[in-house]
C-alpha cells in the first residue's frame, strides 16, 4: 500500500501561529477523517481536533481561527495597555 499525504482543506496564518486542517488518507485511518493541527513558531505543533466530515472540519477550523484571532487581539491590547 502506498502512503498518500493528507490533503489540506484549509489553512490560516495568524501572527506566528498556523492553523491547518487536512483530510487524512484512508491508509492512516478507517474511513474519512479530518484533523486540525496548530503549528507554532517554536516548531511545536498540537493536533487540536478530529472530525468525521468535511463540513464539520471546516466549521471547527473556522472556530479555531476566530478564537486564535481574538486571542491575538487581546494580547496586542494588553501590550499597548
N, C-alpha and C positions, 0 to 999 in steps of 0.2 A: 504494500500500500504506500503510495506517495504522499508525503507531507504537503499540505496546502496551507499557505499562510492565511491567517484570518483576514477577512475583508473589512476594511474600515468603512463605517457608515456615517460617522460624524466626528468632527474634530474642532475643538476651540482652544485658543491660547488666551489666557487671561493673566497678564503680568508674567510671572515666571512659572506659571502652572499650565500644563497641557492636559486637557480632558479629551480622552479618545474612547469611542465606542466602536466595537467591532463585532462582526458575525463570526463566531468560532467555526472552524471547519468540522465536518461530521466525524472525521477520524479522531479528533480530540475529545468530543463529547457525543452522547447519543442524541440524535435529533437536532433541530435548530436551537441554537442558544446564542445569546448576545451577552457581551460583557463590557462594562465601563471601567476604565483604569485612569487614575490620576498620576501624572508624571511631574516630579518636582525638579527644580534647577539643580538640586544637590545630587541628582542621579537616582534618587529613590523613587519608588512607584508603589501604588496601592490599588488593588482591584477593589472597587467600592460597591459594585452591584452586578448581578446577572439577571437576565430577563428571558422569558420564553418566546417572545415575539418581537418583530422589528418595531411595531408601533409602541410597545411598552418600553423598548430600548431607547427610542428617540425621545419619548416623554421623560424617562428617567434621566437621560443625558441632559436634556434642556433644564430640568430642575437643578441638576448639579451645577450647570453653567450659571444659572441665576444665583444660586447660593454662593458660589465662588466669587462672582462679580460683586454681590452685596458685601461679602467679607472683605474684598479688596477696597471697596469704597469706604467701609467703616475703618479699616486700617489707615487709609490716607487721611481721613478726617481726624483720627486720633493723633496722627503725627503732626498735622498742621495746627491742631488744637484750638 
